């Protein structure tokens, strides 16, 4: 999660890699508050096959979820990055220890996400989120994209493609993707290296805008001897406007809905040694409960919290806005104590009407969270959906068709 250069080199992730990283990449609380959480030695341990981040998984390879020290409460396996999310039918065994799919094989060229929640005999929950991609035939390239078909998103959503192979003939690939809006608005493309291509308008989308993403990549040559396979149209709708501003110096998060202030919430951000990024970030994904482990982002064993409630990812490198039940209530609105995340007061399990729950239920992927008056630098445009931090002319200059 933290952003200083030496830690990013240790945690090094780009958007695609982070998307494959479990939300384990978030931030914990520094100081004595961490020592107050209950020991996790007897928590359920969730194991997923294939391993998290596995690529080139053969369609007939076994896919299973198991748990020790508890029982599975729910498992959801979804094929994403296609015209729409396609859940995979599966069944949890009678003893709650295993999940397996009911049909197969899995699709070629597919990206799958696995979300599992287990509960122990004390009612304490543990979450696991993993991803894997299935085998892509030789000499083919595909683009995994966000948002999904028929999504309802916030006004800051950026259309983002991550290609499974490096693209050297960028102009040809860019011509094969057309993003249009109704009502009409100019949309420009920007390449971040040879694997990532993002699209956005000059300013945030207007609420109510209908966006179409037309992919005509079948037989398009993305590199010598490498051809595309996708031919589809994806559509999503822009909902109401919600832009939130975190003032790191004042320890407050102010929420603006359709231009009017909806709430000002006491918050805590990154401590002086691990400040939160400045700049505009976009909610990339939302998880009702997730695990956050400092080992995944270069913080060693400083924290490992298995049931963080109301978590929303803001960057690929691990910045989250999430609920916090382990810090004293007096922390919020007074001090910055995290390892770089933004957190709001919450309760364990997330079931009470807290500020964190209100914000989570009020938010969509694509909503903007802007951080000001933090001691850190501005978030990079390719860290998550951070493209709004790049000036429009510079953004347009990143197109292969300019």
C-alpha positions in Angstrom: 0.0 0.0 0.0 2.6 2.6 0.8 4.0 4.6 -1.9 7.5 5.7 -1.2 9.9 4.4 -3.9 11.8 1.9 -1.8 8.5 0.2 -0.8 7.0 0.2 -4.2 10.1 -1.5 -5.5 9.5 -4.2 -2.9 5.8 -4.4 -3.5 6.0 -3.5 -7.3 2.6 -3.8 -8.9 1.0 -2.3 -11.9 -2.8 -2.2 -12.4 -3.0 -5.7 -13.8 -0.9 -7.3 -11.2 -2.7 -5.5 -8.4 -6.0 -6.5 -9.8 -4.7 -10.0 -9.3 -3.5 -9.3 -5.8 -5.9 -10.0 -3.0 -7.1 -7.1 -1.0 -4.5 -8.3 1.4 -2.7 -5.2 0.1 -4.3 -2.7 2.3 -3.2 -0.9 5.4 -3.4 -1.5 9.1 -3.2 0.7 12.1 0.1 1.6 13.7 0.7 1.9 17.4 -0.9 0.0 20.2 -4.3 -0.4 18.5 -3.0 -3.3 16.5 -2.1 -5.3 19.6 -5.7 -5.0 20.8 -7.1 -7.3 18.1 -7.8 -10.9 19.0 -5.2 -13.5 18.1 -5.8 -15.1 14.7 -4.1 -18.4 15.3 -7.4 -20.3 15.5 -9.0 -18.5 12.5 -10.2 -20.5 9.5 -7.6 -21.0 6.7 -9.0 -20.8 3.2 -7.1 -22.5 0.4 -7.9 -21.9 -3.2 -6.8 -23.9 -6.3 -5.4 -22.6 -8.7 -3.1 -20.3 -6.7 -3.8 -16.6 -6.6 -2.5 -14.9 -9.8 -2.0 -18.1 -11.7 -1.9 -17.7 -15.5 -2.3 -20.1 -18.3 -4.6 -22.4 -16.3 -5.8 -25.3 -18.4 -9.6 -25.4 -18.8 -9.8 -28.9 -17.3 -7.6 -28.1 -14.3 -9.3 -28.6 -10.9 -10.8 -25.6 -9.3 -11.6 -25.9 -5.6 -11.9 -24.0 -2.4 -11.3 -25.7 1.0 -11.2 -24.5 4.6 -9.6 -25.8 7.8 -10.6 -24.6 11.3 -14.1 -23.6 10.3 -16.7 -23.9 7.5 -17.3 -22.1 4.3 -20.2 -19.6 4.5 -20.2 -18.5 0.9 -18.1 -18.9 -2.3 -18.5 -16.9 -5.5 -16.5 -17.7 -8.6 -17.1 -15.4 -11.6 -15.7 -15.1 -15.1 -15.0 -11.4 -15.7 -13.6 -9.3 -18.5 -16.1 -10.5 -21.0 -19.4 -9.0 -22.1 -20.8 -9.5 -18.6 -19.9 -11.2 -15.4 -20.7 -14.9 -15.6 -21.0 -16.7 -12.2 -19.7 -20.3 -12.1 -22.2 -22.7 -10.6 -20.8 -24.6 -7.6 -21.7 -26.4 -4.4 -20.4 -26.3 -0.8 -20.1 -29.8 0.7 -22.5 -30.8 3.5 -19.8 -30.4 6.1 -18.9 -26.9 4.8 -15.3 -27.8 4.2 -15.1 -27.8 0.4 -16.5 -26.1 -2.7 -16.3 -27.4 -6.2 -17.8 -26.3 -9.6 -20.8 -28.2 -10.9 -19.8 -28.0 -14.5 -16.7 -27.7 -16.7 -14.4 -27.2 -18.3 -13.6 -23.5 -17.8 -13.4 -21.2 -20.8 -10.3 -20.5 -22.7 -9.0 -16.9 -22.5 -11.0 -16.3 -19.3 -10.2 -14.2 -16.2 -11.8 -15.7 -13.0 -12.2 -14.2 -9.5 -12.8 -16.3 -6.4 -14.3 -14.7 -3.3 -14.7 -17.0 -0.3 -15.9 -16.3 3.3 -15.5 -18.8 6.1 -16.7 -18.6 9.7 -15.4 -20.3 12.8 -17.3 -21.7 15.8 -17.2 -18.3 17.4 -18.9 -16.6 14.5 -15.7 -14.8 13.4 -15.3 -14.5 9.6 -12.3 -14.8 7.4 -12.3 -13.7 3.7 -10.1 -14.8 0.7 -10.0 -13.1 -2.7 -8.0 -14.7 -5.5 -7.8 -14.5 -9.3 -6.6 -16.7 -12.1 -6.6 -16.6 -15.9 -7.1 -19.6 -18.2 -4.9 -20.6 -21.1 -4.7 -18.3 -24.1 -3.8 -20.1 -27.4 -0.5 -19.2 -29.0 -0.4 -16.2 -31.2 -3.5 -14.6 -29.7 -4.0 -11.5 -27.6 -7.0 -10.3 -25.6 -7.8 -7.3 -23.5 -9.2 -7.6 -20.0 -11.2 -4.5 -19.4 -13.2 -2.6 -16.8 -15.9 -1.7 -16.1 -18.1 -4.7 -16.8 -21.0 -4.8 -19.2 -24.2 -3.2 -17.9 -22.4 -1.7 -14.9 -23.7 1.3 -13.0 -20.7 3.4 -12.2 -19.6 6.8 -10.8 -18.7 9.8 -12.9 -14.9 9.2 -12.5 -14.9 5.7 -14.2 -12.0 5.3 -16.7 -12.3 2.6 -19.3 -9.1 0.5 -18.9 -7.7 -2.4 -20.9 -4.9 -4.7 -19.8 -3.6 -7.0 -22.6 -2.3 -10.4 -22.0 0.6 -9.8 -24.4 2.7 -6.7 -25.2 1.2 -4.7 -28.0 3.8 -3.2 -30.5 1.3 -2.1 -33.2 -0.6 0.2 -30.9 -2.3 2.3 -33.6 -3.9 -0.8 -35.1 -5.2 -2.0 -31.7 -6.4 1.5 -30.7 -8.4 1.7 -34.0 -10.1 -1.5 -33.0 -11.5 0.0 -29.8 -14.1 2.8 -30.0 -15.5 4.4 -26.9 -18.6 6.6 -27.5 -21.1 8.4 -25.2 -24.7 9.5 -25.3 -25.0 12.5 -24.9 -21.8 12.9 -27.0 -18.5 13.9 -25.5 -15.0 13.6 -26.7 -13.1 10.6 -25.4 -9.3 10.1 -25.8 -7.0 7.1 -25.3 -3.7 6.9 -23.5 -1.2 4.1 -23.5 0.8 3.2 -20.4 3.5 1.0 -21.9 2.6 -1.9 -24.3 0.0 -3.7 -22.2 -2.3 -1.0 -20.9 -4.7 1.3 -22.7 -7.1 3.7 -20.9 -9.9 5.9 -22.2 -11.5 8.9 -20.6 -13.2 12.2 -21.4 -11.7 15.6 -20.6 -13.8 16.0 -17.4 -15.8 13.6 -15.4 -18.8 11.9 -17.2 -22.1 13.6 -16.8 -24.7 11.7 -14.7 -27.0 9.7 -16.9 -24.5 9.2 -19.7 -24.7 5.9 -21.6 -21.2 4.7 -22.7 -20.5 2.1 -25.3 -17.2 0.3 -25.8 -17.0 -1.3 -29.2 -14.3 -3.9 -29.5 -13.3 -5.0 -33.1 -10.0 -6.7 -32.3 -10.7 -10.1 -34.0 -7.8 -10.7 -36.5 -6.2 -7.3 -35.7 -2.4 -7.8 -35.5 -1.2 -6.4 -32.2 2.4 -7.6 -32.7 4.2 -9.5 -35.4 2.3 -12.8 -35.8 0.0 -12.1 -32.8 -3.7 -11.5 -33.6 -6.8 -10.4 -31.6 -9.9 -12.5 -30.9 -12.5 -10.2 -29.4 -15.6 -8.9 -31.2 -18.2 -7.5 -28.9 -19.8 -4.3 -27.6 -19.8 -3.4 -23.9 -22.2 -0.8 -22.4 -22.3 0.9 -19.0 -24.3 3.7 -17.4 -23.0 6.7 -15.4 -25.1 7.2 -12.2 -25.2 10.2 -9.9 -22.1 12.3 -9.2 -20.3 11.5 -5.9 -16.9 13.1 -5.3 -15.4 12.9 -1.8 -12.5 15.0 -0.5 -10.2 13.8 2.3 -8.4 16.6 4.0 -5.5 14.8 5.6 -4.5 17.8 7.8 -8.1 18.2 9.1 -8.7 14.5 9.3 -12.1 14.8 7.6 -13.8 13.2 4.6 -16.4 15.4 2.9 -18.8 13.8 0.5 -20.4 15.8 -2.3 -23.4 14.3 -4.0 -24.6 15.9 -7.2 -22.8 19.1 -6.2 -24.3 19.3 -2.7 -22.5 18.4 0.5 -24.0 15.1 1.8 -21.8 14.5 4.8 -18.5 15.4 6.6 -17.1 12.3 8.3 -14.2 12.2 10.8 -11.4 10.1 9.3 -7.8 8.9 9.8 -5.2 8.7 7.0 -1.6 7.8 6.7 0.8 8.5 9.6 3.8 10.9 9.0 6.0 8.0 8.2 3.5 6.5 5.7 1.4 9.4 4.4 -1.6 8.9 2.0 -1.2 9.8 -1.7 -2.4 13.2 -2.7 -4.6 13.6 -5.8 -7.6 12.1 -7.4 -8.3 8.4 -7.1 -11.2 6.3 -8.3 -12.9 3.4 -6.4 -11.8 0.4 -8.4 -13.6 -2.4 -6.4 -15.7 -2.8 -3.3 -15.5 -5.7 -0.8 -17.8 -6.1 2.2 -15.0 -7.8 4.1 -11.4 -8.5 3.2 -8.0 -9.4 4.7 -5.2 -6.8 4.8 -1.7 -8.1 5.3 1.4 -5.9 5.6 3.7 -8.6 4.1 2.2 -8.0 0.7 3.2 -4.4 0.5 6.6 -4.3 2.2 5.5 -3.7 5.8 6.6 -7.0 7.1 4.6 -8.3 10.0 3.4 -4.9 11.2 -0.2 -5.9 10.6 -2.4 -8.7 9.4 -6.2 -8.1 9.8 -8.4 -10.8 8.5 -11.8 -9.2 8.6 -11.5 -5.5 7.5 -15.0 -4.3 6.8 -16.4 -2.1 4.0 -13.2 -2.0 2.0 -12.9 0.0 -1.3 -9.7 -0.1 -3.3 -8.3 3.2 -4.6 -4.9 2.3 -6.1 -3.3 -0.7 -7.6 -0.4 -0.4 -5.0 -2.8 -1.0 -2.2 -4.4 2.2 -1.0 -7.9 1.5 0.4 -10.7 3.5 2.0 -12.1 1.1 4.6 -13.9 0.6 7.9 -11.7 0.5 11.1 -12.9 -1.2 14.3 -9.6 -1.6 16.0 -8.6 2.0 16.5 -10.1 3.9 19.5 -13.1 6.1 18.4 -11.1 9.2 19.6 -8.6 8.6 16.7 -11.0 9.7 14.0 -11.0 13.3 13.2 -8.0 13.9 15.4 -4.9 12.0 14.1 -3.5 10.1 11.1 -2.4 6.7 12.2 -2.6 4.2 9.3 0.0 2.9 6.9 -1.3 5.0 4.1 -5.0 4.1 3.8 -8.0 6.2 4.7 -10.3 4.7 7.3 -13.6 5.5 8.9 -15.0 4.4 12.2 -16.6 1.0 12.1 -17.5 -2.0 14.2 -16.3 -5.6 13.9 -18.5 -7.4 11.4 -19.7 -4.1 9.9 -23.3 -4.6 11.0 -23.9 -1.4 12.9 -24.9 2.0 11.4 -21.4 3.5 11.3 -19.8 6.2 9.1 -17.9 3.5 7.3 -21.0 1.5 6.5 -22.8 4.6 5.4 -20.0 5.6 3.0 -19.7 2.0 1.6 -23.4 1.7 0.9 -23.4 5.2 -0.7 -20.6 4.5 -3.0 -20.1 2.9 -6.5 -17.1 1.8 -8.4 -16.1 4.8 -10.4 -16.7 7.3 -7.6 -13.9 9.8 -7.1 -11.9 10.3 -3.8 -9.6 13.2 -3.8 -6.9 13.6 -1.1 -5.5 17.1 -0.2 -3.0 18.4 2.3 -1.1 15.1 2.7 2.7 15.0 3.0 3.0 12.5 0.1 3.3 13.1 -3.6 0.4 13.0 -6.1 -0.6 9.5 -7.1 0.7 8.3 -10.4 -1.8 8.3 -13.4 -1.3 4.6 -13.9 -1.6 3.6 -10.3 -5.2 2.3 -10.3 -7.5 4.6 -12.3 -5.4 7.7 -11.5 -5.6 9.2 -15.0 -7.5 12.2 -13.8 -4.2 13.5 -12.3 -2.8 14.0 -15.9 -3.6 17.2 -17.8 -5.9 16.7 -20.8 -3.3 17.6 -23.5 -0.7 15.3 -22.0 -3.4 12.6 -21.8 -4.2 13.0 -25.5 -0.6 12.9 -26.4 -0.5 9.3 -25.2 -2.7 8.1 -28.0 -1.1 6.1 -30.8 -3.4 7.9 -33.2 -2.6 11.5 -32.3 
